[in-house]
Amino acid sequence: MLDFVAQELGRSDEWRRVLEAYHGPMDPPIAPDENGELWRPRLARIDGVEPAQLSRLHGTLIALGCLKFELSGKVGVQYQLTPFGRQTLERGIGTSAETDAAA
């Protein structure tokens, strides 16, 4: 599965920007839910990502198991990195630099 994820994410670095946006600090800070998990409201804009591509990127990251979502009555759609998403982000799977070095 990691090969497929690396191949899929290796097509661009936009996925990294999306994962980083949901992983990094939020302003204002988000309080953990009753399970201690941080859910972040859906971002409509992320630096370095075309707004028209955000829905596709969210869907791809959910399908690959890097991001999960839930619907909240108060906030609407919320996202959270999965453990696999954090691992993918930390290891830099599929980044252009890694892909270029392998060529």
C-alpha positions as CSV (number, residue, x, y, z in Angstrom):
1,M,0.0,0.0,0.0
2,L,2.9,2.4,0.7
3,D,4.0,2.1,-2.9
4,F,0.6,3.1,-4.1
5,V,0.4,6.0,-1.7
6,A,3.9,7.2,-2.6
7,Q,3.0,7.0,-6.3
8,E,-0.3,8.9,-5.8
9,L,1.2,11.6,-3.6
10,G,4.3,11.9,-5.8
11,R,2.3,13.6,-8.5
12,S,2.5,17.0,-6.6
13,D,3.4,18.6,-3.3
14,E,-0.1,20.0,-2.8
15,W,-1.0,17.0,-0.6
16,R,1.8,17.9,1.8
17,R,0.5,21.5,2.1
18,V,-3.0,20.1,3.0
19,L,-1.7,17.7,5.6
20,E,0.5,20.4,7.1
21,A,-2.4,22.8,7.3
22,Y,-4.4,20.3,9.3
23,H,-1.4,19.2,11.4
24,G,0.1,22.6,12.3
25,P,-1.1,25.1,14.9
26,M,-4.4,26.7,14.5
27,D,-5.3,30.3,15.2
28,P,-7.5,30.5,17.2
29,P,-6.5,27.2,19.0
30,I,-8.9,24.3,18.8
31,A,-9.9,22.6,22.0
32,P,-9.8,18.8,22.0
33,D,-13.0,16.9,21.9
34,E,-14.2,14.5,24.6
35,N,-11.8,11.9,23.3
36,G,-8.8,14.3,23.4
37,E,-8.7,14.5,19.6
38,L,-8.3,17.7,17.7
39,W,-10.7,18.2,14.8
40,R,-10.1,21.1,12.6
41,P,-12.8,22.9,10.5
42,R,-12.5,22.5,6.8
43,L,-10.1,25.0,5.3
44,A,-11.3,26.8,2.2
45,R,-7.9,28.2,1.3
46,I,-4.4,26.8,1.8
47,D,-1.3,28.7,0.6
48,G,0.2,27.0,-2.4
49,V,-2.9,25.1,-3.3
50,E,-5.4,26.1,-6.0
51,P,-8.8,26.5,-4.3
52,A,-10.4,24.5,-7.1
53,Q,-8.1,21.5,-6.2
54,L,-8.9,21.4,-2.5
55,S,-12.0,19.1,-2.7
56,R,-10.0,16.6,-4.9
57,L,-7.1,16.7,-2.5
58,H,-9.3,16.2,0.5
59,G,-11.0,13.3,-1.2
60,T,-7.7,11.7,-2.3
61,L,-6.2,12.0,1.2
62,I,-9.3,10.5,2.8
63,A,-9.3,7.6,0.2
64,L,-5.6,6.9,0.9
65,G,-6.2,6.9,4.7
66,C,-4.2,10.0,5.5
67,L,-7.1,12.2,6.5
68,K,-10.4,11.5,8.2
69,F,-13.5,13.6,8.5
70,E,-16.7,14.0,10.4
71,L,-19.8,16.2,10.2
72,S,-20.4,18.4,13.1
73,G,-23.6,20.3,13.8
74,K,-21.7,23.2,15.1
75,V,-18.8,23.5,12.7
76,G,-19.8,21.5,9.6
77,V,-17.1,19.3,8.0
78,Q,-14.1,18.8,10.2
79,Y,-10.8,17.0,9.4
80,Q,-8.1,15.2,11.3
81,L,-4.9,13.6,10.3
82,T,-4.9,9.8,10.8
83,P,-1.8,8.1,12.3
84,F,-1.0,7.0,8.8
85,G,-1.3,10.6,7.6
86,R,1.1,11.8,10.3
87,Q,3.5,9.0,9.3
88,T,3.3,10.0,5.7
89,L,3.9,13.6,6.4
90,E,6.8,12.9,8.7
91,R,8.5,10.5,6.3
92,G,7.8,12.8,3.3
93,I,6.5,9.9,1.2
94,G,6.1,10.9,-2.4
95,T,7.6,14.4,-2.3
96,S,9.1,15.8,-5.5
97,A,12.6,15.9,-3.9
98,E,12.4,12.1,-3.1
99,T,11.0,11.3,-6.5
100,D,13.7,13.4,-8.3
101,A,16.4,11.7,-6.2
102,A,15.1,8.2,-7.2
103,A,15.2,9.0,-10.9
